[in-house]
Amino acid sequence: MIDYQLLFAVLCGITILLLLIIKFRFHAFLALMLAGIVVGLIAGMDSKSIILTIQEGMGSTLGFVATVVGLGAMFGAILESSGGARVIADHFIQKLGVKNASLAMVLSGFIIAIPVFFEVGFILMVPVIYAIQKRTGKSLLLYAIPLLSGLAVTHAFIPPTPGPIAVADIIGVDLGTVIITGLIAGIPAALLSGLYFGKYIGKKIMIEVPFEMKAEKEIDNGTLPGFGIVASIILIPMLLILGNTFVSSGLLSGVPKFLIDFLDIAGHPFGALIIANLIAWYALGIRRKFTAKQLLDITSQAMAPAGLIILITGAGGVFKQFLMNTGAGKMLAETLAESGFPIVLFAFIIAALVRVIQGSATVAMITAAGMVAPIIEPGSISAFGLGCLVTSIASGASIFSHVNDSGFWLVSQYLGLTEKQTFASWSMMTVILAITGLIASFLMFLWA
């Protein structure tokens, strides 16, 4: 039965959230906090309960997320400063050939976005796609769209990037499962939106390297680390986390106890990222003549963007906690169950609406997770099904990047596109990516 007071509280909370972000330009951290308080007040919570709910939501969320995002930011910063992104791209182009440069860019973007933020990965790779365009004379979009797709898919779908880490923690599913569902949904999404759409739009719109970028300096290959060490360091945390997921799930029998004990620590996201950081610190830092001060500066600077993500995620946890403590989440769950509306589709729609209205994929993911988590009855959905919910939210939060998204302008400026061309290429790519991700998530959820 619908409690109209609680329903009104939820609608007011979401409305306040969007108004504060879009119209009044509040930071998402403060907007999420205020929206949660509005839900609590309208639902009839007293002042003490509101304060305790803020503490509970912030504390329960950041205990995990802050640690993982911080470690991930440091890890990515060392890889970025070492030139690892260029190494990955050059290797794939060398192995696949210039004719298959589009495929090389999808693969490069897919891997590079594991340790570094989307914007950083794109800026690092821009000189590479400029060089390929000048060499082939074909449209810059033929290489840029596949790169952007690979970056966007990994950024939204696959831990240890911050978005899926935050959503997984709020929903309550282990990262190994999310890596699996993210890969299953992300690969077709990257191929369709990046490789195939990139070839199509590259023939429709001819774009050359912007004039002011033509004098871009090449990176000295002699200073770059080897592909093997870069790829290994990137994959180490993912493989450890996946190993722990398979062992702890009971799918593998006869596993030695010492391996189980080892993976309990090393396969936990904390342990996996600490190990990856130590290896990167030595192999890409000390061994390549970085001083201790340089490494300290590199990792310290990485904490600034990580801090913003951590705070927004914590505020998203507060918003979720208000929905749980007021009973609004349970009411929404019962309403959904009675209507027969698929929760995986509900998750996608919420994330997509927030994304289109206010622009930030991270805020959309965290808001949607906060809405979905309270309506999940314990034990009602398998771990794999919860992973599908994460990829569904990631898909919705990726859809239709437009003028209220900083990524829209980043792509437009670096590729020298008009607004109309950016809509036809980048924005359309995000739509294809999101729909493909939703279809894959929905099919996996039915199978789960």
C-alpha positions in Angstrom: 0.0 0.0 0.0 1.3 3.4 -1.0 2.1 5.8 1.9 1.5 9.2 0.2 3.4 11.1 2.8 6.5 9.0 2.2 6.0 9.2 -1.6 5.7 13.0 -1.3 8.8 13.1 0.8 10.8 11.2 -1.9 9.5 13.3 -4.7 10.3 16.5 -2.8 13.8 15.2 -2.0 14.6 14.5 -5.6 13.1 17.8 -6.8 15.2 19.7 -4.2 18.3 17.8 -5.3 17.9 18.7 -8.9 16.9 22.3 -8.3 19.9 22.9 -6.0 22.4 21.4 -8.5 20.9 22.8 -11.8 19.3 26.2 -10.9 21.3 27.3 -7.8 24.6 25.6 -8.7 25.1 24.0 -5.3 27.9 21.4 -5.1 26.5 17.9 -5.3 27.8 17.0 -1.9 25.7 19.7 -0.1 22.8 19.2 -2.4 22.6 15.4 -1.6 22.8 16.2 2.1 20.0 18.8 2.0 17.8 16.6 -0.2 18.2 13.7 2.4 17.3 16.1 5.2 14.2 17.2 3.3 13.1 13.6 2.9 13.5 13.1 6.7 11.6 16.2 7.7 8.6 15.6 5.4 8.5 11.9 6.5 8.2 13.1 10.1 11.7 12.3 11.5 12.7 14.3 14.7 15.9 16.3 14.8 17.9 13.7 16.7 17.0 11.0 14.2 18.0 13.2 11.3 21.5 13.8 12.8 22.0 10.1 13.6 20.9 9.2 10.0 23.5 11.5 8.5 26.2 10.0 10.7 25.1 6.5 9.9 24.8 7.0 6.1 28.1 8.8 5.8 30.0 6.4 8.1 28.7 3.2 6.6 29.4 4.4 3.1 32.9 5.9 3.4 34.5 3.2 5.5 34.9 1.2 2.3 34.6 3.7 -0.5 37.1 6.3 0.8 39.8 3.7 1.2 39.4 2.2 -2.3 39.0 5.5 -4.1 42.0 7.0 -2.4 44.2 3.9 -3.1 42.9 3.8 -6.7 43.7 7.5 -7.3 47.3 7.1 -6.1 47.7 4.0 -8.3 46.4 5.8 -11.3 48.6 8.8 -10.8 51.8 6.8 -10.8 50.7 5.0 -14.0 49.7 8.3 -15.6 53.0 10.0 -14.8 55.0 7.1 -16.1 53.5 7.3 -19.6 51.7 4.0 -19.2 48.7 5.2 -21.3 50.9 5.9 -24.3 52.6 2.5 -23.9 49.2 0.7 -24.0 48.1 2.5 -27.1 51.4 2.2 -29.0 51.5 -1.5 -28.3 48.0 -2.2 -29.7 48.6 0.0 -32.8 51.9 -1.8 -33.4 50.3 -5.3 -33.0 47.0 -4.5 -34.9 48.4 -2.1 -37.5 47.2 1.4 -38.5 44.4 -0.2 -40.5 42.9 -1.5 -37.3 43.7 1.6 -35.3 40.0 2.0 -34.3 40.1 -1.4 -32.6 43.4 -0.4 -31.0 41.7 2.7 -29.6 38.8 0.8 -28.1 41.2 -1.6 -26.4 43.4 1.2 -25.2 40.5 3.2 -23.7 39.1 0.0 -22.1 42.4 -0.7 -20.3 43.6 2.9 -19.6 40.4 3.9 -17.8 40.9 1.1 -15.2 43.6 3.1 -13.3 42.9 6.7 -14.4 39.8 9.0 -14.5 38.0 9.4 -17.8 39.1 13.0 -18.4 42.7 12.2 -17.6 42.7 9.2 -19.9 41.3 11.2 -22.8 43.7 14.0 -22.4 46.6 11.6 -22.2 45.5 9.9 -25.4 44.7 12.9 -27.5 48.2 13.2 -29.0 48.0 9.6 -30.1 44.8 10.0 -32.1 46.1 13.3 -33.5 49.2 11.4 -34.8 47.1 8.6 -36.3 44.8 11.1 -38.1 47.7 13.0 -39.6 49.2 9.8 -40.8 46.1 8.3 -42.3 44.3 11.5 -43.5 40.9 10.0 -42.3 38.4 11.7 -40.0 39.6 12.2 -36.4 36.3 10.7 -35.2 37.2 7.3 -36.7 39.8 7.0 -33.8 38.4 9.4 -31.2 34.9 7.8 -30.8 36.3 4.2 -30.2 38.8 5.7 -27.7 36.1 7.6 -25.9 33.8 4.6 -25.9 36.4 2.4 -24.3 37.2 5.0 -21.7 33.5 5.7 -20.9 32.6 2.0 -20.6 35.4 1.1 -18.1 34.9 4.4 -16.2 31.2 3.6 -15.6 31.1 -0.2 -15.6 34.2 -1.8 -14.2 35.9 -1.4 -10.8 38.2 -0.2 -9.4 37.0 3.1 -11.0 35.1 5.2 -8.4 31.5 5.1 -9.9 30.9 1.3 -9.8 32.8 1.1 -6.5 30.4 3.5 -4.9 27.3 1.9 -6.4 28.4 -1.6 -5.5 29.0 -0.5 -1.9 25.6 1.2 -1.6 23.8 -1.7 -3.1 25.8 -4.3 -1.2 27.6 -6.5 -3.8 31.2 -7.5 -4.0 33.5 -5.9 -6.6 34.5 -9.2 -8.2 30.9 -9.8 -9.2 30.6 -6.3 -10.6 33.8 -6.7 -12.6 32.3 -9.8 -14.2 28.9 -8.2 -15.0 30.7 -5.0 -16.1 32.9 -6.9 -18.5 30.0 -8.9 -20.0 27.9 -5.7 -20.5 30.8 -3.4 -21.3 32.4 -5.3 -24.1 29.4 -5.3 -26.5 28.7 -1.7 -25.4 32.2 -0.6 -26.4 32.2 -2.5 -29.7 28.8 -1.2 -30.8 29.1 2.4 -29.6 32.8 2.7 -30.3 34.1 0.5 -33.1 31.0 0.2 -35.3 29.4 3.6 -34.6 32.9 5.2 -34.9 33.4 3.8 -38.4 29.9 5.1 -39.4 30.2 8.6 -38.0 33.8 8.8 -39.2 32.6 8.5 -42.8 29.8 11.0 -42.2 31.8 13.8 -40.6 35.3 14.6 -41.7 37.3 16.2 -38.9 41.0 16.9 -39.1 43.4 17.7 -36.2 42.5 21.2 -34.9 45.0 23.7 -36.3 46.2 24.9 -32.9 47.0 21.3 -32.0 49.1 20.4 -35.1 52.4 21.3 -33.4 51.7 18.9 -30.5 55.1 17.5 -29.4 55.6 13.7 -29.5 56.5 11.8 -26.4 60.0 10.4 -26.4 59.5 6.6 -26.5 62.9 6.1 -24.9 61.4 7.4 -21.6 58.4 5.0 -21.5 58.1 1.8 -19.5 57.6 -1.6 -21.2 54.1 -2.8 -22.2 54.4 -6.0 -20.1 55.0 -4.3 -16.8 52.3 -1.6 -17.4 49.7 -4.2 -18.4 50.6 -6.5 -15.5 50.4 -3.7 -12.9 47.0 -2.6 -14.3 45.6 -6.2 -14.2 47.0 -7.3 -10.9 44.3 -5.7 -8.6 41.5 -7.0 -10.9 42.8 -10.5 -11.0 43.3 -10.6 -7.2 39.8 -9.4 -6.6 38.3 -11.9 -9.2 40.3 -14.7 -7.6 38.9 -13.9 -4.2 35.4 -13.8 -5.6 35.7 -17.2 -7.2 37.3 -18.8 -4.2 34.9 -17.4 -1.6 31.9 -18.2 -3.7 32.5 -22.0 -3.4 32.6 -22.5 -7.1 36.1 -23.9 -6.9 36.6 -27.0 -4.8 39.8 -28.3 -3.3 41.4 -24.9 -3.0 44.3 -25.0 -0.5 43.7 -23.2 2.8 46.8 -21.1 2.5 45.5 -19.7 -0.9 42.1 -19.0 0.7 43.8 -17.1 3.6 46.0 -15.2 1.1 43.2 -14.1 -1.1 41.1 -13.1 1.9 43.6 -10.3 2.3 45.2 -9.8 -1.1 42.0 -10.3 -3.0 40.0 -7.8 -1.0 40.0 -4.4 -2.8 42.0 -2.9 0.0 44.8 -5.5 -0.2 44.7 -5.7 -4.0 45.1 -1.9 -4.5 47.8 -1.7 -1.8 49.8 -4.4 -3.6 49.3 -2.7 -6.9 50.5 0.6 -5.4 53.6 -0.9 -4.0 54.5 -2.6 -7.3 53.8 0.6 -9.3 55.7 2.7 -6.8 58.8 0.5 -7.3 58.5 -0.6 -10.9 57.3 2.6 -12.5 58.7 5.0 -9.9 61.9 4.1 -8.0 63.2 1.8 -10.7 62.8 4.5 -13.4 64.7 7.1 -11.3 61.7 9.0 -9.8 62.8 10.6 -6.5 60.8 9.9 -3.4 59.7 13.6 -3.4 58.4 13.3 -7.0 56.4 10.2 -6.1 55.0 11.9 -3.0 54.0 15.0 -5.1 52.4 12.7 -7.7 50.3 10.7 -5.3 49.4 13.8 -3.1 48.0 15.7 -6.2 45.9 12.7 -7.0 44.0 13.1 -3.7 42.3 16.3 -4.7 39.9 14.8 -7.3 39.6 11.7 -5.2 38.4 13.8 -2.2 35.5 15.3 -4.2 34.3 11.8 -5.3 34.6 10.5 -1.8 32.5 13.4 -0.4 29.8 13.0 -3.1 29.7 9.3 -2.5 29.3 9.8 1.3 26.5 12.3 0.7 24.8 9.7 -1.6 25.0 7.2 1.3 23.3 9.8 3.5 20.5 10.2 1.0 20.1 6.4 0.8 20.0 6.1 4.6 17.1 8.6 4.8 15.2 6.5 2.4 15.8 3.4 4.5 15.2 4.9 7.9 12.0 6.7 6.9 10.6 3.5 5.4 10.3 5.1 2.0 12.5 2.4 0.5 10.4 -0.4 1.8 7.3 1.3 0.4 8.8 1.7 -3.0 9.9 -2.0 -3.0 6.4 -3.1 -2.2 4.9 -0.9 -4.9 7.4 -2.2 -7.5 6.7 -5.8 -6.5 2.9 -5.3 -6.8 3.2 -3.5 -10.2 5.6 -6.1 -11.6 7.9 -3.4 -12.9 11.5 -4.8 -13.3 13.9 -3.3 -10.7 16.7 -3.4 -13.3 14.7 -1.2 -15.6 13.7 1.1 -12.7 17.4 1.5 -11.8 18.3 2.4 -15.3 15.5 5.0 -15.6 16.3 6.8 -12.4 20.0 7.0 -13.3 19.2 8.2 -16.9 16.8 10.9 -15.7 19.3 12.3 -13.2 22.0 12.1 -15.8 20.1 14.0 -18.5 18.7 16.6 -16.1 21.9 17.5 -14.2 24.8 16.1 -16.3 27.1 14.3 -13.9 27.4 10.6 -14.4 28.8 10.1 -10.9 25.9 12.0 -9.2 23.4 10.0 -11.4 25.0 6.7 -10.3 25.1 7.5 -6.6 21.5 9.0 -6.6 20.1 6.0 -8.4 21.9 3.6 -6.1 20.5 5.4 -3.1 17.0 5.0 -4.6 17.4 1.4 -5.5 19.3 0.0 -2.4 16.5 0.4 0.1 14.0 -1.4 -2.1 16.1 -4.6 -2.3 14.8 -7.2 0.1 17.6 -9.2 1.7 18.1 -12.5 -0.1 15.6 -11.6 -2.9 18.3 -11.1 -5.5 21.4 -13.2 -6.1 24.9 -11.6 -6.0 25.1 -11.8 -9.8 21.7 -10.1 -10.1 22.9 -7.3 -7.9 25.9 -7.0 -10.2 23.5 -6.6 -13.1 21.8 -3.8 -11.2 25.1 -2.0 -10.9 25.7 -2.2 -14.7 22.1 -1.1 -15.3 22.7 2.0 -13.2 26.0 2.6 -14.9 24.3 2.4 -18.3 21.6 4.9 -17.3 24.2 7.3 -15.9 26.1 7.2 -19.2 23.2 8.1 -21.5 23.0 11.3 -23.6 25.9 13.5 -22.6 25.0 17.0 -23.6 25.6 20.7 -22.8 25.3 20.3 -19.0 28.1 17.7 -18.9 31.7 18.8 -18.8 32.6 15.8 -20.9 30.6 17.2 -23.8 32.7 20.4 -23.9 36.0 18.5 -23.3 35.4 16.4 -26.4 34.1 19.3 -28.4 37.2 21.5 -27.7 39.9 18.8 -28.1 38.4 17.4 -31.3 37.5 20.8 -32.8 33.8 20.0 -33.2 30.9 22.3 -33.4 28.0 21.7 -31.0 26.0 20.0 -33.7 28.9 17.7 -34.6 29.4 16.9 -30.9 25.7 15.9 -30.5 25.9 13.7 -33.7 29.1 11.9 -32.6 29.8 12.0 -28.8 26.2 12.3 -27.5 24.9 9.7 -29.9 27.8 7.4 -28.9 26.7 7.7 -25.2 23.1 6.8 -26.1 24.2 3.6 -28.0 26.5 2.7 -25.1 23.7 3.1 -22.6 21.1 1.2 -24.5 23.4 -1.7 -25.2 24.5 -1.8 -21.6 20.8 -1.9 -20.5 19.9 -4.7 -22.8 22.9 -6.7 -21.7 22.2 -6.0 -18.0 18.5 -6.9 -18.4 19.3 -10.2 -20.2 21.8 -11.1 -17.5 19.4 -10.2 -14.8 16.7 -12.5 -16.3 19.3 -15.3 -16.5 20.4 -14.7 -12.9 
